[in-house]
């Protein structure tokens, strides 16, 4: 009979090794996700001289009903909200990230865009992709198509607390082409980027962010960016805000079941004859985003916003919302269920507009002062 004091340590080591082998890798931090959706652990493969490569993806669709649809929209719309692959290398001094596929960008208070228009008029089939040089753990340089440093919400539906992006997000840039330097010193993380602002392909923007983590639950961030020149070029991805500057102060509390994120934003577009702006204007707003995670795969997120702009139509000021001097407020509620890869979430949103210029608001003639939407999104994160 074997000595039990010899067998037991061997069995303990075997059980520990088995448990370690069965433990799946942790989800990667890129693409960044504010929750409540959680990304899946990566699938890995050996790429020879490149080392280990991780791959993830998402497939999801959405449908919505809305009041006072914009010209070209119906009261009901549907789209493939995400059909994307994330390919990345996350170790060593040379790393990279590539996000490719189809996506949709539903935005509060804005016309609904179908997938074809989103791909051709926004960021193309490869919206984000960059190489990352990381000679040290706390220092890195990114080069390529970069997520913006500005604001509290990210670009794609799955990354955020709510399905639709908010009023303040509509004032921000989303994807930059450029170079970004990151440094972490203790509790302070700093980033600085030279880029093309609102996807203008004119490299005259300087952006930066500073984040201080008081403790694991509380942090405060300041983000800022601005055009150091003048850019007359404009299209759907490059609005008039490309010729201005934008500032955000963002506080984040994340502990237990709660995530609470209030922030303030100021956006200014000065007069600039070279850019075709005879008289400038500014937009000032605030928002609060909240998520509560219930047991058993459920969560509830909410967002409230208020945004005002300066100027008057008679004064020929630049339009930053629903006509010069207009404003808006919004309320959004988003319940979510996720079980492993599968998720489904619904959303109710309401936008009320103030001091609108006729023709710039909601509905076919642009006269309605509010819009209500109901949205459902479902799919798989793998």
Wavefront OBJ file of the C-alpha trace (Angstrom):
o trace
v 0.000 0.000 0.000
v 1.311 3.445 -0.923
v 2.247 5.931 1.730
v -0.688 8.454 1.899
v 1.712 11.281 2.771
v 3.444 10.657 -0.561
v 0.264 10.342 -2.620
v -1.583 13.391 -1.231
v 1.006 16.021 -2.280
v 1.134 14.438 -5.734
v -2.663 14.568 -6.025
v -2.669 18.173 -4.812
v -0.115 19.194 -7.432
v -2.059 17.319 -10.128
v -5.320 19.049 -9.149
v -3.608 22.460 -9.141
v -2.070 21.811 -12.553
v -5.415 20.656 -13.941
v -7.206 23.736 -12.555
v -4.527 25.999 -14.019
v -4.841 24.322 -17.424
v -8.622 24.711 -17.355
v -8.588 28.378 -16.313
v -9.414 30.464 -19.396
v -7.300 33.523 -20.150
v -8.643 36.830 -18.887
v -10.399 39.168 -21.347
v -8.074 41.709 -22.954
v -8.324 45.442 -22.166
v -8.609 46.326 -25.873
v -11.086 47.270 -27.237
v -11.945 49.240 -24.107
v -15.400 48.477 -22.680
v -17.100 50.559 -20.009
v -19.648 47.811 -19.331
v -22.115 46.405 -18.668
v -21.158 44.135 -21.596
v -18.054 42.043 -20.915
v -15.692 40.855 -23.645
v -14.862 37.174 -24.042
v -11.456 35.641 -23.240
v -9.269 35.748 -26.348
v -8.674 32.880 -28.745
v -4.915 32.520 -29.241
v -2.668 31.019 -31.898
v 1.037 30.916 -32.617
v 2.078 33.184 -35.478
v 5.689 32.058 -35.765
v 8.123 34.992 -35.509
v 5.303 37.304 -34.363
v 4.656 35.130 -31.315
v 1.211 34.684 -29.770
v -1.705 36.432 -31.502
v -5.119 36.925 -29.886
v -8.383 37.116 -31.808
v -11.877 38.112 -30.672
v -15.002 39.347 -32.364
v -18.604 40.429 -32.152
v -21.712 39.834 -34.251
v -24.820 41.844 -33.333
v -27.850 43.480 -34.883
v -30.205 46.227 -33.792
v -33.667 47.497 -34.602
v -35.375 50.705 -33.550
v -38.639 52.567 -33.720
v -38.681 56.350 -33.507
v -40.917 59.391 -33.560
v -40.313 62.329 -35.903
v -37.801 60.559 -38.173
v -35.359 62.621 -40.222
v -35.707 62.819 -44.008
v -34.600 59.497 -45.481
v -35.409 57.617 -42.259
v -38.513 55.604 -41.433
v -40.317 55.116 -38.154
v -38.637 51.684 -38.035
v -34.993 50.985 -38.882
v -32.620 48.030 -38.571
v -28.921 47.375 -39.144
v -26.012 45.072 -38.384
v -24.683 46.998 -35.390
v -21.406 45.057 -35.268
v -19.774 42.407 -37.410
v -16.155 42.855 -36.411
v -12.950 40.973 -35.696
v -10.287 42.166 -33.211
v -6.787 40.873 -33.950
v -3.937 41.848 -31.642
v -0.545 41.093 -30.164
v -0.265 42.212 -26.535
v 3.211 41.168 -25.391
v 6.784 42.158 -26.175
v 8.148 45.518 -27.278
v 6.348 45.291 -30.658
v 2.564 44.973 -30.440
v -0.414 45.776 -32.666
v -4.195 46.034 -32.726
v -6.515 45.654 -35.731
v -10.295 46.085 -35.723
v -12.041 45.302 -39.005
v -15.571 44.702 -40.252
v -19.043 46.227 -40.422
v -20.548 48.509 -37.763
v -23.300 51.018 -37.150
v -23.133 54.196 -35.039
v -26.606 55.078 -33.691
v -26.583 58.579 -32.181
v -29.175 60.390 -30.082
v -30.983 63.152 -31.905
v -29.249 62.440 -35.240
v -30.501 60.726 -38.413
v -30.102 56.940 -38.423
v -27.357 55.762 -40.812
v -27.421 52.340 -42.420
v -24.277 50.205 -42.700
v -23.352 51.213 -46.247
v -23.348 54.920 -45.419
v -21.492 54.344 -42.159
v -18.693 52.479 -43.939
v -18.344 54.869 -46.871
v -18.885 58.187 -45.072
v -17.308 57.501 -41.666
v -14.268 55.323 -40.899
v -14.265 52.538 -43.518
v -14.010 48.762 -42.981
v -10.899 49.136 -40.764
v -11.942 51.859 -38.322
v -9.168 51.239 -35.778
v -5.689 49.800 -36.329
v -2.255 50.670 -34.995
v 1.157 49.404 -34.048
v 2.317 49.801 -30.461
v 5.944 50.160 -29.436
v 6.335 49.337 -25.738
v 9.983 49.350 -24.609
v 8.770 49.578 -20.985
v 5.637 48.436 -19.186
v 4.715 52.018 -18.264
v 5.593 53.681 -21.613
v 4.311 53.145 -25.147
v 3.964 54.803 -28.561
v 0.955 54.151 -30.836
v 0.977 54.865 -34.587
v -2.027 54.520 -36.880
v -5.827 54.748 -36.624
v -6.365 55.569 -32.945
v -9.390 55.820 -30.639
v -9.889 59.436 -29.596
v -8.600 60.586 -26.211
v -11.585 62.945 -25.864
v -14.754 62.292 -23.878
v -16.253 59.577 -21.685
v -18.012 57.425 -24.313
v -16.340 55.265 -26.949
v -17.307 54.895 -30.601
v -18.949 51.452 -30.950
v -22.196 50.235 -29.377
v -20.717 47.274 -27.477
v -18.144 49.469 -25.716
v -20.629 51.638 -23.832
v -23.276 51.604 -21.117
v -25.935 52.612 -23.677
v -26.581 51.451 -27.235
v -26.834 54.947 -28.729
v -24.098 57.557 -28.326
v -25.101 60.718 -26.488
v -25.465 64.413 -27.259
v -22.037 65.260 -25.846
v -20.404 62.434 -27.810
v -21.822 64.010 -30.973
v -19.598 67.044 -30.306
v -16.418 64.959 -29.984
v -13.994 63.381 -32.422
v -14.038 59.593 -32.496
v -11.109 58.157 -34.484
v -7.807 59.928 -35.160
v -5.047 59.187 -37.624
v -1.765 60.019 -35.922
v 0.804 59.267 -33.233
v 0.161 58.903 -29.493
v 2.585 58.682 -26.563
v 1.482 57.139 -23.228
v 3.247 57.280 -19.860
v 2.207 56.013 -16.417
v 3.867 57.375 -13.295
v 2.419 55.915 -10.125
v -1.271 56.817 -10.024
v -1.013 59.295 -12.927
v -1.523 58.241 -16.557
v -0.766 60.755 -19.321
v -1.273 60.594 -23.090
v -0.347 63.066 -25.828
v -1.302 62.756 -29.505
v -0.522 64.582 -32.761
v -3.345 63.700 -35.162
v -5.914 64.739 -37.773
v -8.677 65.689 -35.306
v -12.076 64.763 -36.699
v -10.691 62.315 -39.268
v -9.760 65.159 -41.621
v -6.488 63.673 -42.940
v -4.962 67.101 -42.155
v -2.476 66.689 -39.304
v -2.925 69.873 -37.303
v -4.504 68.616 -34.047
v -2.936 68.184 -30.624
v -4.839 66.063 -28.062
v -4.029 64.967 -24.555
v -5.398 63.333 -21.440
v -4.427 63.159 -17.756
v -5.996 60.599 -15.413
v -5.316 60.366 -11.694
v -6.480 57.277 -9.799
v -7.109 58.212 -6.157
v -7.724 54.527 -5.396
v -9.108 51.510 -7.308
v -12.664 52.915 -7.115
v -12.170 56.639 -7.847
v -10.445 58.480 -10.673
v -10.491 61.940 -12.248
v -9.593 62.637 -15.886
v -9.006 65.797 -17.904
v -9.010 65.546 -21.696
v -8.384 68.309 -24.216
v -7.742 68.765 -27.912
v -7.634 71.484 -30.511
v -6.738 72.459 -34.058
v -3.510 74.451 -34.285
v -4.318 75.515 -37.841
v -7.332 75.930 -40.148
v -9.081 73.144 -42.077
v -11.644 74.095 -44.729
v -12.262 70.422 -45.605
v -15.577 69.024 -44.259
v -17.680 65.900 -44.639
v -19.815 63.683 -42.406
v -16.822 62.451 -40.385
v -15.177 65.902 -40.366
v -17.703 68.500 -39.123
v -17.094 72.177 -38.449
v -15.944 71.295 -34.893
v -12.678 70.159 -36.476
v -11.639 73.833 -36.456
v -12.169 74.282 -32.737
v -11.073 72.935 -29.392
v -12.762 70.690 -26.836
v -12.284 70.024 -23.117
v -13.716 67.382 -20.758
v -13.497 66.789 -17.014
v -14.566 63.222 -16.157
v -14.999 61.624 -12.731
v -15.432 57.850 -12.479
v -16.585 55.788 -9.504
v -16.536 52.013 -9.996
v -17.033 49.694 -7.031
v -19.194 46.681 -6.329
v -22.415 46.801 -8.334
v -22.076 50.503 -9.250
v -20.411 52.545 -11.981
v -21.100 56.297 -11.809
v -19.530 58.710 -14.295
v -20.447 62.421 -14.385
v -18.589 64.747 -16.745
v -18.523 68.306 -18.080
v -17.645 69.406 -21.607
v -16.827 72.690 -23.364
v -16.478 72.873 -27.145
v -15.475 76.112 -28.918
v -15.288 76.900 -32.634
v -13.854 80.392 -33.181
v -14.327 82.564 -36.248
v -11.875 81.519 -38.924
v -12.129 82.997 -42.411
v -9.612 80.509 -43.809
v -11.890 77.673 -42.690
v -15.081 79.383 -43.887
v -16.366 80.323 -40.416
v -17.427 84.001 -40.336
v -18.593 83.929 -36.702
v -17.773 81.376 -34.040
v -19.829 79.676 -31.331
v -19.426 77.328 -28.378
v -21.245 74.373 -26.827
v -21.331 73.648 -23.094
v -22.799 70.497 -21.617
v -22.870 68.003 -18.812
v -23.830 64.351 -18.489
v -24.179 61.628 -15.886
v -23.811 57.945 -16.798
v -24.761 55.246 -14.270
v -24.769 51.441 -14.345
v -25.997 49.040 -11.659
v -25.120 45.358 -12.084
v -27.709 42.983 -10.623
v -27.024 39.306 -9.876
v -27.795 36.671 -12.507
v -26.505 38.447 -15.636
v -28.749 41.549 -15.509
v -27.761 45.230 -15.401
v -29.426 48.608 -15.816
v -27.716 51.685 -17.268
v -28.927 55.259 -17.498
v -27.697 58.531 -18.966
v -28.914 62.118 -18.550
v -27.504 65.053 -20.558
v -27.922 68.773 -21.065
v -26.228 70.772 -23.823
v -26.471 74.440 -24.884
v -24.837 76.408 -27.696
v -24.205 80.105 -28.310
v -24.994 82.385 -31.232
v -28.087 83.443 -33.166
v -29.252 82.709 -36.724
v -29.344 86.436 -37.469
v -25.772 86.800 -36.284
v -24.536 84.208 -38.805
v -22.957 82.109 -36.036
v -21.778 78.610 -36.830
v -24.342 75.858 -36.102
v -23.230 73.272 -33.509
v -26.567 71.526 -32.822
v -30.103 72.378 -34.065
v -29.311 75.872 -35.269
v -27.218 78.668 -33.713
v -28.081 79.196 -30.048
v -30.041 75.931 -29.761
v -29.883 73.434 -26.911
v -31.072 69.953 -26.009
v -31.503 67.517 -23.149
v -31.784 63.756 -23.156
v -32.657 60.764 -20.980
v -31.624 57.198 -21.857
v -32.366 53.919 -20.023
v -30.727 50.646 -21.100
v -31.410 47.242 -19.447
v -28.940 44.487 -20.417
v -28.777 40.694 -20.121
v -25.549 38.813 -20.890
v -24.870 35.100 -20.397
v -21.399 34.097 -21.586
v -21.159 35.066 -25.277
v -24.843 35.923 -25.781
v -26.298 39.320 -24.935
v -29.524 41.216 -25.480
v -30.372 44.739 -24.388
v -33.150 47.217 -24.901
v -33.171 50.987 -24.759
v -35.573 53.876 -24.332
v -34.349 57.377 -25.168
v -35.882 60.827 -25.344
v -34.338 64.029 -26.737
v -35.912 67.438 -26.252
v -34.612 70.388 -28.290
v -34.735 74.094 -27.357
v -34.436 77.353 -29.349
v -34.262 75.450 -32.618
v -33.878 77.042 -36.026
v -36.753 75.938 -38.303
v -35.545 73.204 -40.611
v -32.760 72.027 -38.275
v -34.772 70.009 -35.723
v -36.641 66.681 -35.947
v -39.143 65.329 -38.471
v -39.359 65.738 -42.214
v -39.749 69.552 -42.186
v -37.265 69.871 -39.307
v -39.777 71.571 -36.995
v -40.472 68.963 -34.293
v -38.773 69.638 -30.972
v -38.450 66.106 -29.622
v -37.652 62.553 -30.612
v -38.390 59.298 -28.782
v -36.711 56.001 -29.649
v -37.013 52.384 -28.606
v -34.009 50.211 -29.513
v -33.137 46.534 -29.137
v -29.689 45.041 -29.789
v -28.686 41.388 -29.542
v -25.707 39.303 -30.547
v -22.595 37.407 -29.476
v -19.169 38.430 -28.151
v -16.667 35.688 -28.914
l 1 2 3 4 5 6 7 8 9 10 11 12 13 14 15 16 17 18 19 20 21 22 23 24 25 26 27 28 29 30 31 32 33 34 35 36 37 38 39 40 41 42 43 44 45 46 47 48 49 50 51 52 53 54 55 56 57 58 59 60 61 62 63 64 65 66 67 68 69 70 71 72 73 74 75 76 77 78 79 80 81 82 83 84 85 86 87 88 89 90 91 92 93 94 95 96 97 98 99 100 101 102 103 104 105 106 107 108 109 110 111 112 113 114 115 116 117 118 119 120 121 122 123 124 125 126 127 128 129 130 131 132 133 134 135 136 137 138 139 140 141 142 143 144 145 146 147 148 149 150 151 152 153 154 155 156 157 158 159 160 161 162 163 164 165 166 167 168 169 170 171 172 173 174 175 176 177 178 179 180 181 182 183 184 185 186 187 188 189 190 191 192 193 194 195 196 197 198 199 200 201 202 203 204 205 206 207 208 209 210 211 212 213 214 215 216 217 218 219 220 221 222 223 224 225 226 227 228 229 230 231 232 233 234 235 236 237 238 239 240 241 242 243 244 245 246 247 248 249 250 251 252 253 254 255 256 257 258 259 260 261 262 263 264 265 266 267 268 269 270 271 272 273 274 275 276 277 278 279 280 281 282 283 284 285 286 287 288 289 290 291 292 293 294 295 296 297 298 299 300 301 302 303 304 305 306 307 308 309 310 311 312 313 314 315 316 317 318 319 320 321 322 323 324 325 326 327 328 329 330 331 332 333 334 335 336 337 338 339 340 341 342 343 344 345 346 347 348 349 350 351 352 353 354 355 356 357 358 359 360 361 362 363 364 365 366 367 368 369 370 371 372 373 374 375 376 377 378 379 380 381 382
